Amino acid sequence: MENVIEFFQENIIAKICLDAYLTLIVVALLVFLAIKVKKIFILSIIGIILGILSWFATLVQLEVAKYIYPAFFGSYILICVIITAPEIRKLMDSNRKIDQRADMFVSSTESTREAIADAVFHMSSTKVGALITIEQHNSLDQYAERAIQLNSDISKELLEQIFIKDSPLHDGGVIIRGNKIVCAGAYYVLTQDDRLDKTVGSRHRAGVGISEITDSLTIIVSEETGAVHVATAGCMVAIDNKGALLEYINLFLGR
């Protein structure tokens, strides 16, 4: 190792070539980051590589690289935080403790479930987009607090009015707790799951996203096709009739 260092310190041409090469690596890594690196493991590997190269550039006294590497390495942590912000937020949400209301879980009545299923498949037939989240044990208060409070009894007509295309609440989600619509216009963190088709829209990604960090069930109606999906535990399943939806809801709510 000492011989290698001495070689670069004494050989000016080799030193200039190595300086240019290491600087090029920084530029290449920046381009790679710009394309969007999402995995923390990859970011960690890049950080280790940069740390080693920074140390080596300082050791052999490369004129350009010894200034570029420490400066870039110092801001690399901030870059990582910005890139991984959605994953960090999701991790924090998933580790949030179940609140004290967990032992007082309120289930919905059969008539409420019928009203939800009727509204969903009527909106499906008319291609009205919808996002309906049924709370179970994990509290959804952090999302409800930023939405429009309703605290209304559930009915087919009310759900359809919320999601009608001219409604200001059309793009958000509805949160249901027991037999009440807690709020409308709720917005969730979108899933970053690469397994989903690239054509899947934000409404579906929001439904999967909330199911990844809570034990809720979300029903999604596509505005483009009228297709109905349910999302739970990070998975999305297509539902093609009212009976299947009711069966899924009953299974989800433990009936």
Secondary structure as GFF3:
##gff-version 3
##sequence-region A 1 255
A	DSSP	alpha_helix	2	10	.	.	.	ID=ss1
A	DSSP	alpha_helix	12	36	.	.	.	ID=ss2
A	DSSP	alpha_helix	40	59	.	.	.	ID=ss3
A	DSSP	alpha_helix	65	83	.	.	.	ID=ss4
A	DSSP	alpha_helix	85	94	.	.	.	ID=ss5
A	DSSP	three_ten_helix	100	104	.	.	.	ID=ss6
A	DSSP	alpha_helix	110	125	.	.	.	ID=ss7
A	DSSP	beta_strand	130	134	.	.	.	ID=ss8
A	DSSP	alpha_helix	141	144	.	.	.	ID=ss9
A	DSSP	beta_strand	148	153	.	.	.	ID=ss10
A	DSSP	alpha_helix	156	163	.	.	.	ID=ss11
A	DSSP	beta_strand	173	177	.	.	.	ID=ss12
A	DSSP	beta_strand	180	186	.	.	.	ID=ss13
A	DSSP	alpha_helix	202	213	.	.	.	ID=ss14
A	DSSP	beta_strand	217	221	.	.	.	ID=ss15
A	DSSP	beta_strand	228	232	.	.	.	ID=ss16
A	DSSP	beta_strand	235	239	.	.	.	ID=ss17
A	DSSP	alpha_helix	242	252	.	.	.	ID=ss18
###
